């Protein structure tokens, strides 16, 4: 146990153990997230050279760009997506060690990197087809470079990492703002100007592609979806919503910030979160806490989710490491069995299969649709995973309203529509051209088939709703 207090030994153990539990999770092939099929489709678009679709789409481009070369080596596309997330998650471990060393010292750094290796949220994110671990590694790199920056080129490097983080997750643009603010606070106007220029240059491909597609300057197509979720009508950007409905926007923002704070604690987990609180009492606050708070109270507040807490979790681990060291010292002789028990709990959480019904239901519907209709069938459902598992084309309505779903199905010439029974409402009666064909998942869902003769012409490529449920 004493050898693990050596940061170099702890890092080696963390990399081996962390990689092992992540690969075990990958081998389990957990059900992909609703957004995952869209990222995989973009990776295929990268290989086909469809850069306008990749850079100017709803989903951020960097993650699918990295999936494409892995898939080109012959790795199955879904596995390639998981492996990219795994590599990013393991690559973050030495960065966590360096961050914790600078903030809390040698022994807390060793504890922090071991906690990062076994963090259930980080392990599960590292086995998903999602960009959160990639964004987290870039965020760590940005912070480490900027915190030590003394020369102009270091500020430029941090700005490049900020722009790259934006290409992984749209809220990464906040790092560019924070970097400029840091340079100005340190009275480095030249560094602030260079940071702005470098950040914009790195972000430029996506910004220009979005402008080409929409005709207006914006950070992401997600803005309109966020404004819609906030209940602010007739606005397509966050700036427009804040200007035209400041009261509603502020209320949504405040509630979302509180909810995202809770989500961050949930993502930390029942083992790590209490340790982080203990560590706050033994180690002085530092910039990672401010950056975490800026994300929670900033861009994440309009769309709170435990998933979006994943990139900022490593910023909180130095205090969790300090808390683990403090608790160990208080326990004395009981420290070893207590740490062993906590490690066992973390490992079980890491490999535990969750959402068994969702996974079984997706596979049941996928097999049903594929066996009856073959590959390539168009399926309207609010969860794009059903079509993905069936090797079909996902068409996602903006709501669960049956009329919205059917209108979209006819507009896109879709043959099938899948919905939950409770979404239909007591008074729903299928139109004459819509026929019930099955009630899969113990009757929780209803599968309808539309007469092909009444389906409308398919919308032009790129129009309509995103191909998987946007989050």
ABEGO torsion letter per residue (X at the ends): XAAAABAAAAAAAAAAAAAAAAAAAAAAGBBBBAAAAAAAAAAAAAAAGBAAAAAABABBAAAAAAAAAAAAAGBBAAAAAAAAAAAAAAAAAAAAAAAAAAAAEAAAAAAAAAAAAABAAAAAAAABBBAAAAAAAAAAAAAAAAAABABAAAAAAAAAAAAAAAAABAAAAAAAAAAAAAAAAAGBAAAAAAAAAAAAAAAAAAAAAAAAAAGBBBABAAAAAAAAAAGBBGBABAAAAAAABAAAAAAAAAAAAAAAAAAAAAAAEAAAAAAAAAAAAABBBBAAAAAAAAAAABAAAABBBAAAAAAAAAAAAAAAAAAAAAAAAAAEAAAAAAAAAAAAAAAAAAABBBGAAAAAAAAAAAAAAAAAAEBGBBBBBABAAAAAAAGBBBBBBABABAAAAAAAAAAAGBABBBBBAAAAEAABBBBAABBBABBBGGGABBBBBBBAAABBBBBBBGBEBBABBBX
